[in-house]
Amino acid sequence: MNREEFEHAFRSHYSQLVSYVRTMVADEEECHDIVGMAFEGVWKNLGKIDPATAKGYLYSSVNHLAINLLRKHLLDGLDGVED
């Protein structure tokens, strides 16, 4: 993937990815943060990502990032619970 392909992927998929994450995460800002982190991961690995699989890579990335965030929120919520 090159810079032009990255920009195309960003323009084409950003809104859809935010909507997808919104099905798992209620906070709008966190949804945008997750999608931003996924695109940052693509940017850091630009030469390693096949443009043909970039959409799937992004959806997989935001899914994992959202699950990790939800897990963190759950664990943070359990910190105050005593037996």
N, C-alpha and C positions, 0 to 999 in steps of 0.2 A: 504494500500500500504506500502510495506517495502522498505528498501534502494535498494535492488537488483532490485525490480520492477521499482523503480524510475530511476535507471541507465539505465534500458532497455528502458523505455519510453523516456528518454533523447536521447539515441542513435537512437531510432526508429523514433522519431517525430521532432527533432530539425530542421533539414533542411526543412522538409515539412512545418512546422509552419512559418519559416522565409520566405519561398516562398509565403505562404498565406498572411502574413502581407505585403509583398512587393506589393501585388495587391492594397493595401490601402495607404501605406506610401512609399514615394519616397526615403527617406534617408535610406541607407543600415544600418548604425550604429543604427539608431532608431529602425529599424526592429529587429536587434539582441537584443537591449535593451528590447524591448517589450516581446520577447520570453523569455529572461532571467528573466524578472519580473514574467512571468506566471509560469515558473519552480520554481522560488523562492516561489511563493504562494503555489505550490504543496508541496515543501519541508517543509514549515512551518506547513502544515496541513497533513503531511505524513500519520498519523494514521487514518485520517478521510476520505481519498479518496479511493474509490473502484477502484482497478486496471482495472476492466472491463469497467469503465466509464472515465478513466483518459484521454484518447484521446479527447473525447467530452468536458471534463472539460477544457483541454488545449486550444482547438480551441475557446471555448466560452470566456475564459480568454483573449486570445490575441485579439479577436475581440473587446471586451469591452475596453481593454487597448489602442488599435489603435484608436477607436472612441474617447476616452477621449483625446488622444494626438492631434488628428485632431481638436477636439473642442477647445482645448487650443490654438493651432496655429491660428485658426480662430479668437478667442477672442483677442489674442495678436495682430493680424493684425488690428483689429477694434479699438484698443486703440488709434491709431494715427489718426483716422477718426473723424472729427468734423462735426457737422450739419451745 
